[in-house]
Amino acid sequence: MQVLDHQISRHSKAWRIARTRLSLVIAFGVVAVGCGAPEPEASTPSPVCAAGQIDGDLNVFSWPDYLPTEVLDGFRRRFGVEVSMATYDTDEVLLGQLQVRADNYDVAFPSDYMVDILIEDGFLLEIDKDALTNLGNLDPSFLDPPFDPEGSHSIPYQWGTVGLGINRNVVGSEVVASWGIVFDPDQASQWAGRISLLDDARQSLGAALKYLGYSANSRSEEEVAQAGALLRLAAENLAPLEDADYAQQLVDGEADVAQGRSNAFFDAFNSSNAGNDFAYIVPVEGTIAWVENMVVPVTSESPCTAHTFIDYLMEPANAAAGTNFTKFATANLAASRLIDPAILANPAIYPPEAAMAGLEFLANTGEFEIRYIEEYSRGRG
């Protein structure tokens, strides 16, 4: 399935390794230097655009199978512009293209942590919010994220969670939706060797931190050490390190419990003839939410057209069409009435209201990131 392929690519080795500044330099620094890529300015001001202004054709850089054809065609017809599209399959590819200025993209869709990096490196224009007429359609809880305070450089588009997929026939339908399924030895020993955690320091330790009652973005040495100890204790019940196919492995009977992204489980369960045998749960202690965002790179040659396109995607009908296509939740509250009711009712896409309060976006912890890597390495080897 296309949505699953999209999800798998984001859990590639590059996606995980490049979580820190050091690894990003390792992955792309040689390319950038070798191509003589110019250094961006530390801060680039917002363009001054009028609502609906067009200043050239639109060049979009997007995830594969992300924007419905009818939405793109509608923008072409309404504004009389050509729309070109290129795709990337990891956030690091997006970063690399912007570093070497491979093309003059007008709009891109980076994940939360990558927005932080792109802002720090000076690769994004500030958003001219006066040019956006549809900001009021968005859920206010997405408008001041830790990776972009006050949303100065990004606009939230689609989102989801990282939780647990379970085999109901093994784990049981009445099990408490808790990280204790993984971290409580008495529970986890019941399905020893058939529990999969993401091979990702921030996600695995983030789950342990939430189970302990701490923030997934903790910068406390003591708290992260406790999470590392909990991960080491759980290791005897864990399956080998998981890379990408966790949702399909669950469906295929190769695991009974798996940590992963909500959209991957939704897709795998719905493509399986035994979908009712599986469930996706958001643990009561809380979990990590992910969000993909609309941004304008500094190399844009049509920044006002870019703003008009972002505003167009925030129209309720277009936001709903995006969610109906990708099966990702939308940050657009006004779109809810136009979304497929089956999507709205599915907790793999829209968590229960009680779980929403425990959601956190991953924040860049700066130099403290190395402590996560150290504890994770000790815990998973």
C-alpha positions as CSV (number, residue, x, y, z in Angstrom):
1,M,0.0,0.0,0.0
2,Q,1.2,3.5,-0.8
3,V,0.5,5.0,2.6
4,L,2.5,2.2,4.3
5,D,5.4,2.7,1.9
6,H,5.4,6.3,2.8
7,Q,5.5,5.4,6.5
8,I,8.3,2.8,6.1
9,S,10.6,5.3,4.4
10,R,10.4,7.6,7.3
11,H,11.6,4.9,9.6
12,S,14.7,4.2,7.5
13,K,18.1,4.1,9.1
14,A,18.7,7.7,7.8
15,W,15.6,8.9,9.5
16,R,16.6,7.6,12.9
17,I,20.3,8.4,12.7
18,A,19.7,12.0,11.6
19,R,17.7,12.8,14.7
20,T,20.7,14.8,16.1
21,R,22.7,17.6,14.7
22,L,25.9,15.5,14.7
23,S,24.5,12.8,12.5
24,L,23.0,15.3,10.1
25,V,26.4,16.8,9.6
26,I,27.8,13.4,9.0
27,A,25.1,12.5,6.5
28,F,25.1,15.7,4.5
29,G,28.1,17.8,5.4
30,V,30.4,16.3,2.8
31,V,27.8,16.7,0.1
32,A,27.2,20.3,1.0
33,V,30.9,21.2,1.1
34,G,31.7,19.3,-2.1
35,C,29.0,21.1,-4.0
36,G,30.0,24.5,-2.7
37,A,26.6,25.1,-1.3
38,P,26.2,28.7,-0.1
39,E,25.4,29.2,3.6
40,P,21.9,30.6,4.1
41,E,21.4,33.8,6.2
42,A,20.8,33.2,9.8
43,S,17.4,34.8,9.6
44,T,15.3,35.5,6.6
45,P,12.4,37.9,6.9
46,S,8.9,37.1,5.8
47,P,7.8,38.2,2.3
48,V,5.1,40.8,2.2
49,C,2.2,39.2,0.4
50,A,-1.5,40.0,-0.1
51,A,-4.1,37.3,0.5
52,G,-4.5,35.4,-2.8
53,Q,-1.5,37.0,-4.4
54,I,0.2,35.1,-7.2
55,D,3.8,35.9,-8.1
56,G,4.7,33.0,-10.3
57,D,4.1,29.3,-10.9
58,L,4.2,26.8,-8.0
59,N,7.0,24.3,-7.4
60,V,6.0,21.8,-4.6
61,F,8.4,19.4,-2.8
62,S,6.2,16.7,-1.1
63,W,6.0,13.2,0.3
64,P,4.9,10.6,-2.3
65,D,1.2,10.1,-2.6
66,Y,0.4,13.0,-0.2
67,L,-1.6,15.6,-2.1
68,P,-4.7,14.5,-4.0
69,T,-4.7,15.2,-7.7
70,E,-8.0,16.9,-7.6
71,V,-6.7,19.4,-5.0
72,L,-3.7,20.3,-7.1
73,D,-5.8,20.6,-10.2
74,G,-8.2,22.8,-8.4
75,F,-5.4,25.2,-7.5
76,R,-4.2,25.3,-11.1
77,R,-7.7,26.1,-12.4
78,R,-8.5,28.7,-9.8
79,F,-5.3,30.7,-9.9
80,G,-4.1,30.0,-13.5
81,V,-0.7,28.8,-12.6
82,E,1.4,25.8,-13.5
83,V,2.1,23.4,-10.6
84,S,5.2,21.2,-10.7
85,M,5.8,18.4,-8.2
86,A,8.9,16.6,-6.9
87,T,8.9,14.1,-4.0
88,Y,11.2,13.0,-1.2
89,D,10.9,9.9,1.0
90,T,12.7,11.1,4.1
91,D,13.1,14.4,5.9
92,E,16.9,14.1,5.4
93,V,16.5,14.1,1.6
94,L,14.5,17.3,1.9
95,L,17.3,18.8,4.1
96,G,20.0,17.7,1.7
97,Q,18.1,19.2,-1.3
98,L,17.8,22.6,0.5
99,Q,21.4,22.5,1.6
100,V,22.7,22.1,-2.0
101,R,19.9,24.4,-3.3
102,A,19.0,21.7,-5.8
103,D,15.9,23.4,-6.9
104,N,13.8,26.5,-6.0
105,Y,11.0,24.8,-4.2
106,D,8.1,27.0,-3.0
107,V,6.3,24.7,-0.5
108,A,7.5,21.6,1.4
109,F,6.1,19.4,4.1
110,P,8.8,18.6,6.8
111,S,8.1,16.7,10.0
112,D,8.2,18.4,13.3
113,Y,11.8,17.8,14.3
114,M,13.0,18.8,10.8
115,V,11.2,22.1,11.0
116,D,13.4,22.9,14.0
117,I,16.5,22.1,12.1
118,L,15.5,24.0,9.0
119,I,14.8,27.1,11.1
120,E,18.1,26.9,12.9
121,D,20.0,26.5,9.6
122,G,18.2,29.4,8.0
123,F,16.5,27.4,5.3
124,L,12.9,28.7,5.8
125,L,11.2,32.0,5.2
126,E,9.1,33.4,8.0
127,I,5.3,33.0,7.3
128,D,3.4,36.1,6.4
129,K,0.3,35.4,8.4
130,D,-1.4,38.5,7.1
131,A,-1.6,36.6,3.7
132,L,-3.4,33.7,5.2
133,T,-7.2,34.0,5.5
134,N,-7.8,30.5,6.8
135,L,-5.7,30.3,9.9
136,G,-8.8,30.4,12.0
137,N,-9.7,26.9,10.7
138,L,-6.8,25.3,12.6
139,D,-6.8,23.6,16.0
140,P,-5.1,26.2,18.3
141,S,-3.2,23.4,20.1
142,F,-1.0,23.0,17.0
143,L,-0.2,26.7,16.7
144,D,2.6,27.0,19.3
145,P,4.7,23.8,19.0
146,P,8.1,23.4,20.6
147,F,9.8,22.9,17.3
148,D,8.5,26.3,16.0
149,P,7.3,28.6,18.8
150,E,4.3,30.7,17.7
151,G,4.4,29.0,14.3
152,S,6.7,31.7,12.9
153,H,8.0,29.5,10.1
154,S,5.5,26.7,9.6
155,I,1.8,25.9,9.4
156,P,0.6,22.5,10.7
157,Y,-1.0,20.2,8.1
158,Q,-1.5,16.6,9.1
159,W,-0.6,14.6,12.3
160,G,-0.8,11.4,14.2
161,T,0.6,9.5,17.2
162,V,3.1,6.8,18.1
163,G,1.5,4.1,20.2
164,L,1.1,0.4,20.4
165,G,-0.4,-2.1,17.9
166,I,-1.6,-5.3,19.6
167,N,-2.8,-8.7,18.6
168,R,-6.1,-8.9,20.5
169,N,-6.2,-12.7,20.3
170,V,-2.9,-12.8,22.3
171,V,-2.9,-9.7,24.4
172,G,-6.6,-9.6,25.0
173,S,-9.3,-7.1,24.2
174,E,-9.6,-5.9,27.8
175,V,-6.0,-5.1,28.4
176,V,-5.4,-1.6,29.9
177,A,-4.1,0.7,27.3
178,S,-0.7,1.4,29.0
179,W,3.0,1.4,28.3
180,G,3.0,-1.3,31.1
181,I,2.3,-3.8,28.3
182,V,6.0,-3.2,27.4
183,F,7.6,-2.0,30.6
184,D,5.8,-4.0,33.4
185,P,7.8,-7.2,33.6
186,D,4.8,-9.2,34.8
187,Q,2.8,-8.2,31.8
188,A,5.5,-8.2,29.2
189,S,6.8,-11.6,30.1
190,Q,3.5,-13.1,28.8
191,W,4.6,-12.3,25.3
192,A,8.3,-12.3,25.7
193,G,10.3,-12.1,22.5
194,R,7.3,-10.9,20.6
195,I,7.3,-7.2,21.6
196,S,8.8,-4.7,19.1
197,L,10.0,-1.2,19.9
198,L,11.2,1.3,17.3
199,D,14.9,1.4,16.8
200,D,14.9,5.1,17.7
201,A,16.4,6.6,20.9
202,R,13.8,9.3,21.3
203,Q,10.8,7.2,20.6
204,S,11.8,4.2,22.8
205,L,13.1,6.3,25.7
206,G,10.2,8.7,25.2
207,A,7.8,5.8,25.8
208,A,9.7,4.8,29.0
209,L,9.7,8.4,30.2
210,K,5.9,8.7,29.7
211,Y,5.4,5.4,31.6
212,L,7.4,6.8,34.5
213,G,5.3,10.0,34.5
214,Y,7.9,12.3,32.9
215,S,8.0,14.3,29.8
216,A,9.2,12.7,26.6
217,N,11.4,15.8,26.2
218,S,13.0,15.5,29.6
219,R,16.4,17.1,30.1
220,S,16.9,15.6,33.5
221,E,19.9,13.3,33.9
222,E,18.1,11.4,36.6
223,E,14.9,10.9,34.6
224,V,16.6,9.8,31.4
225,A,18.8,7.5,33.4
226,Q,15.6,5.9,35.0
227,A,14.1,5.5,31.5
228,G,17.3,3.9,30.3
229,A,17.2,1.5,33.2
230,L,13.6,0.6,32.5
231,L,14.5,0.0,28.8
232,R,17.3,-2.4,29.9
233,L,14.9,-4.2,32.2
234,A,12.4,-4.6,29.4
235,A,15.1,-5.8,26.9
236,E,14.8,-9.4,27.8
237,N,11.2,-9.4,26.6
238,L,11.8,-7.5,23.4
239,A,12.1,-8.8,19.9
240,P,15.2,-7.9,17.8
241,L,15.6,-4.2,16.9
242,E,12.7,-3.1,14.7
243,D,13.4,-1.1,11.5
244,A,10.3,-0.5,9.4
245,D,7.9,-3.3,8.9
246,Y,6.4,-3.4,12.4
247,A,2.8,-3.0,11.4
248,Q,2.9,-5.7,8.7
249,Q,4.9,-8.0,11.0
250,L,2.1,-7.7,13.6
251,V,-0.5,-8.6,11.1
252,D,1.6,-11.5,9.8
253,G,1.9,-13.0,13.3
254,E,5.6,-12.2,13.7
255,A,4.9,-10.0,16.8
256,D,2.1,-9.6,19.3
257,V,2.9,-6.0,20.4
258,A,4.6,-3.3,18.3
259,Q,5.4,0.3,18.9
260,G,4.8,2.5,15.8
261,R,3.0,5.3,14.0
262,S,-0.8,5.4,13.9
263,N,-1.1,5.6,10.2
264,A,1.1,2.6,9.5
265,F,-1.2,0.4,11.8
266,F,-4.3,1.9,10.2
267,D,-3.1,1.0,6.8
268,A,-1.9,-2.5,7.7
269,F,-5.1,-3.4,9.7
270,N,-7.4,-2.2,6.9
271,S,-5.4,-4.1,4.2
272,S,-5.6,-7.3,6.2
273,N,-8.5,-9.9,6.1
274,A,-8.1,-10.2,9.8
275,G,-8.2,-6.6,10.7
276,N,-10.6,-7.2,13.6
277,D,-8.0,-9.3,15.4
278,F,-5.8,-6.2,15.9
279,A,-6.0,-2.8,17.6
280,Y,-4.0,0.4,17.9
281,I,-3.9,2.0,21.4
282,V,-2.7,5.3,22.7
283,P,-1.3,4.5,26.2
284,V,-3.1,6.3,29.1
285,E,0.3,7.7,30.3
286,G,0.5,9.7,27.1
287,T,2.7,9.4,24.0
288,I,4.5,11.3,21.3
289,A,2.5,13.0,18.5
290,W,4.0,13.8,15.1
291,V,2.9,16.5,12.8
292,E,3.9,17.4,9.2
293,N,3.9,21.1,8.3
294,M,3.7,23.5,5.4
295,V,6.8,25.7,5.0
296,V,8.3,28.1,2.4
297,P,12.0,27.5,1.7
298,V,14.3,30.5,1.4
299,T,15.0,29.6,-2.3
300,S,11.4,30.0,-3.3
301,E,11.0,32.1,-6.4
302,S,7.2,32.5,-5.9
303,P,6.8,33.0,-2.1
304,C,3.4,34.7,-2.5
305,T,2.1,31.9,-4.6
306,A,3.4,29.6,-1.9
307,H,1.4,31.5,0.8
308,T,-1.7,31.3,-1.4
309,F,-1.3,27.6,-1.9
310,I,-0.8,27.1,1.9
311,D,-4.0,29.1,2.5
312,Y,-5.8,27.0,-0.2
313,L,-4.8,23.8,1.6
314,M,-6.3,25.2,4.8
315,E,-9.7,25.5,3.2
316,P,-12.0,22.9,4.9
317,A,-12.8,21.0,1.7
318,N,-9.2,20.7,0.7
319,A,-7.9,19.8,4.1
320,A,-10.6,17.1,4.3
321,A,-9.7,15.8,0.9
322,G,-6.1,15.5,2.1
323,T,-7.1,13.4,5.2
324,N,-9.5,11.2,3.2
325,F,-6.6,10.5,0.8
326,T,-3.7,9.9,3.2
327,K,-5.7,8.6,6.3
328,F,-3.7,11.1,8.4
329,A,-5.5,13.3,10.9
330,T,-5.7,16.9,9.9
331,A,-4.9,19.9,12.1
332,N,-7.9,21.7,10.5
333,L,-10.9,21.7,12.8
334,A,-13.2,23.2,10.2
335,A,-12.6,20.2,7.9
336,S,-14.1,17.7,10.4
337,R,-17.6,17.8,8.9
338,L,-16.2,16.8,5.5
339,I,-14.0,13.9,6.6
340,D,-15.1,10.3,6.1
341,P,-16.9,9.4,9.4
342,A,-15.0,6.1,9.5
343,I,-11.7,8.0,9.7
344,L,-13.0,10.3,12.4
345,A,-14.2,7.3,14.4
346,N,-10.9,5.4,14.1
347,P,-8.7,5.8,17.2
348,A,-5.7,4.8,15.1
349,I,-6.1,8.2,13.4
350,Y,-8.0,10.3,15.9
351,P,-7.2,9.3,19.5
352,P,-9.9,9.3,22.2
353,E,-10.3,12.7,23.9
354,A,-9.0,11.4,27.2
355,A,-5.7,10.5,25.5
356,M,-5.2,13.9,23.9
357,A,-4.0,15.6,27.1
358,G,-1.0,13.2,27.3
359,L,0.3,13.9,23.8
360,E,3.7,15.7,23.3
361,F,5.6,16.8,20.3
362,L,9.3,15.8,20.3
363,A,11.4,18.8,21.0
364,N,15.1,19.3,20.0
365,T,17.0,18.9,23.3
366,G,20.2,20.3,21.8
367,E,23.4,18.9,23.3
368,F,21.4,16.8,25.8
369,E,20.4,14.6,22.8
370,I,23.6,12.7,23.3
371,R,22.3,11.4,26.7
372,Y,19.4,9.9,25.0
373,I,21.7,8.1,22.5
374,E,23.9,6.9,25.3
375,E,21.1,5.5,27.4
376,Y,19.5,3.9,24.4
377,S,22.7,2.3,23.3
378,R,23.1,0.8,26.7
379,G,19.5,-0.4,26.8
380,R,19.3,-1.9,23.3
381,G,22.9,-2.5,22.4
